[in-house]
Amino acid sequence: MTSQFEGKVALVTGAGSGLGEAIAMKLAHEGATVIVADVSGKQDAVAAALGSPAVARTLDVSSQQSVLELETWITETYGGLDVLANNAGIGGPQALTHEYPIEAFDAVMAVNVRGAYMVLQAGLRLMLASGGGAVVNTASIGGFRATPYSSGYITSKGASVMMTRTAALEYAQQGIRVNAVAPGVTRTPILDGSDPDVLHMLESQVPQGRLGEPSDVANVVAFLADDALAPHITGQIWAIDGGRSAG
Ligand SMILES: NC(=O)c1ccc[n+]([C@@H]2O[C@H](COP(=O)([O-])OP(=O)(O)OC[C@H]3O[C@@H](n4cnc5c(N)ncnc54)[C@H](O)[C@@H]3O)[C@@H](O)[C@H]2O)c1
């Protein structure tokens, strides 16, 4: 039996840590050639752990030059792209909206909105060259369910939801599906430094009684990226939150 992503090229951004690392591992285990892209330097160890044909690339999604350089490299190396996990993101500070530092708002937007948008654009151009593909953006349940003290981040994830839906409509006829995962609170390094009492409180709010694990998200990304399993799914936002957003 061939693996589901045999012969497919997948780009995973923010792949040096957390959800991106888990997504890269899942897609590689299912046979994809994974481009492990991150700005942190941690992409090298992730790609080394996966082994050939996984390859590490430095990518700063907030830099247009960096995104375009990676796009050119993918074109020259593979001729196109089959799967994009558009996952890199940052959290931002905790503050009421009227006190939220505008510099922090700009920084969150530069990565989570402008950066994700530039990566989406590059991915779509590469997939048009390939004759189709699947994009999975990493949004958040914060993209459709507000929480206080994180207005910059929440606003950015609302944008992620709508860039997903818009691109799905625009490229449905070109064989490109565009979906998003919307994780609830998931155990990754983005939570480092969080107050354990707050995490316990968040956990108690999840109907299933536990926070998410990176594999919970990676499995759904692989499903949505798989043209055999999800050929008629596009423009959808998949909550992976143990039921948190259901009520
Ligand atoms: N963990 C959660 O609870 C949760 C919930 C909902 C959504 N998300 C989203 O999931 C995605 C991954 O987050 P995570 O929890 O794995 O966090 P993480 O901090 O563990 O990983 C994020 C990765 O993105 C990379 N990154 C940051 N800025 C970048 C840039 N400019 N260019 C390239 N890479 C960059 C970081 O270096 C890091 O490796 C983010 O978009 C985040 O908003 C996370």
The ligand as an SDF file (V2000), in Angstrom:
LIG
                    3D

 44 48  0  0  0  0  0  0  0  0999 V2000
   -1.0450   26.2400   20.8340 N   0  0  0  0  0  0  0  0  0  0  0  0
   -2.2510   26.7450   20.8390 C   0  0  0  0  0  0  0  0  0  0  0  0
   -2.9680   26.7420   21.8750 O   0  0  0  0  0  0  0  0  0  0  0  0
   -2.8460   27.3290   19.5740 C   0  0  0  0  0  0  0  0  0  0  0  0
   -4.2340   27.4930   19.5020 C   0  0  0  0  0  0  0  0  0  0  0  0
   -4.7970   28.0250   18.3480 C   0  0  0  0  0  0  0  0  0  0  0  0
   -3.9730   28.3680   17.2830 C   0  0  0  0  0  0  0  0  0  0  0  0
   -2.6280   28.2170   17.3970 N   0  0  0  0  0  0  0  0  0  0  0  0
   -1.8200   28.6120   16.2440 C   0  0  0  0  0  0  0  0  0  0  0  0
   -1.0150   27.5310   15.8570 O   0  0  0  0  0  0  0  0  0  0  0  0
    0.1330   28.0210   15.1570 C   0  0  0  0  0  0  0  0  0  0  0  0
    1.3740   27.3500   15.7250 C   0  0  0  0  0  0  0  0  0  0  0  0
    1.4990   27.7280   17.0910 O   0  0  0  0  0  0  0  0  0  0  0  0
    2.1800   26.7920   18.1850 P   0  0  0  0  0  0  0  0  0  0  0  0
    1.2090   26.6560   19.2860 O   0  0  0  0  0  0  0  0  0  0  0  0
    2.7530   25.5890   17.5330 O   0  0  0  0  0  0  0  0  0  0  0  0
    3.3230   27.7990   18.6970 O   0  0  0  0  0  0  0  0  0  0  0  0
    4.9070   27.6290   18.7400 P   0  0  0  0  0  0  0  0  0  0  0  0
    5.3730   28.9150   19.3180 O   0  0  0  0  0  0  0  0  0  0  0  0
    5.2750   26.3560   19.3960 O   0  0  0  0  0  0  0  0  0  0  0  0
    5.3130   27.5190   17.2130 O   0  0  0  0  0  0  0  0  0  0  0  0
    5.1950   28.6110   16.3350 C   0  0  0  0  0  0  0  0  0  0  0  0
    6.3400   28.5250   15.3470 C   0  0  0  0  0  0  0  0  0  0  0  0
    6.1890   29.6070   14.4150 O   0  0  0  0  0  0  0  0  0  0  0  0
    7.4690   30.1420   14.1880 C   0  0  0  0  0  0  0  0  0  0  0  0
    7.3900   31.5310   13.7480 N   0  0  0  0  0  0  0  0  0  0  0  0
    7.0590   32.6280   14.4680 C   0  0  0  0  0  0  0  0  0  0  0  0
    7.1980   33.7150   13.7250 N   0  0  0  0  0  0  0  0  0  0  0  0
    7.6310   33.3060   12.5020 C   0  0  0  0  0  0  0  0  0  0  0  0
    7.9840   33.9830   11.3200 C   0  0  0  0  0  0  0  0  0  0  0  0
    7.9520   35.3340   11.2430 N   0  0  0  0  0  0  0  0  0  0  0  0
    8.3720   33.2590   10.2550 N   0  0  0  0  0  0  0  0  0  0  0  0
    8.4380   31.9150   10.3250 C   0  0  0  0  0  0  0  0  0  0  0  0
    8.1530   31.2160   11.4340 N   0  0  0  0  0  0  0  0  0  0  0  0
    7.7560   31.9190   12.5160 C   0  0  0  0  0  0  0  0  0  0  0  0
    8.1820   30.0590   15.5330 C   0  0  0  0  0  0  0  0  0  0  0  0
    9.5990   30.1480   15.3730 O   0  0  0  0  0  0  0  0  0  0  0  0
    7.7210   28.7020   16.0190 C   0  0  0  0  0  0  0  0  0  0  0  0
    8.5980   27.6740   15.6070 O   0  0  0  0  0  0  0  0  0  0  0  0
    0.1080   29.5420   15.3020 C   0  0  0  0  0  0  0  0  0  0  0  0
   -0.4260   30.1030   14.1280 O   0  0  0  0  0  0  0  0  0  0  0  0
   -0.8250   29.7410   16.4780 C   0  0  0  0  0  0  0  0  0  0  0  0
   -1.4520   31.0000   16.4590 O   0  0  0  0  0  0  0  0  0  0  0  0
   -2.0450   27.7010   18.5070 C   0  0  0  0  0  0  0  0  0  0  0  0
  1  2  1  0
  2  3  2  0
  2  4  1  0
  4  5  1  0
  4 44  2  0
  5  6  2  0
  6  7  1  0
  7  8  2  0
  8  9  1  0
  8 44  1  0
  9 10  1  0
  9 42  1  0
 10 11  1  0
 11 12  1  0
 11 40  1  0
 12 13  1  0
 13 14  1  0
 14 15  2  0
 14 16  1  0
 14 17  1  0
 17 18  1  0
 18 19  2  0
 18 20  1  0
 18 21  1  0
 21 22  1  0
 22 23  1  0
 23 24  1  0
 23 38  1  0
 24 25  1  0
 25 26  1  0
 25 36  1  0
 26 27  1  0
 26 35  1  0
 27 28  2  0
 28 29  1  0
 29 30  1  0
 29 35  2  0
 30 31  1  0
 30 32  2  0
 32 33  1  0
 33 34  2  0
 34 35  1  0
 36 37  1  0
 36 38  1  0
 38 39  1  0
 40 41  1  0
 40 42  1  0
 42 43  1  0
M  CHG  2   8   1  16  -1
M  END
$$$$
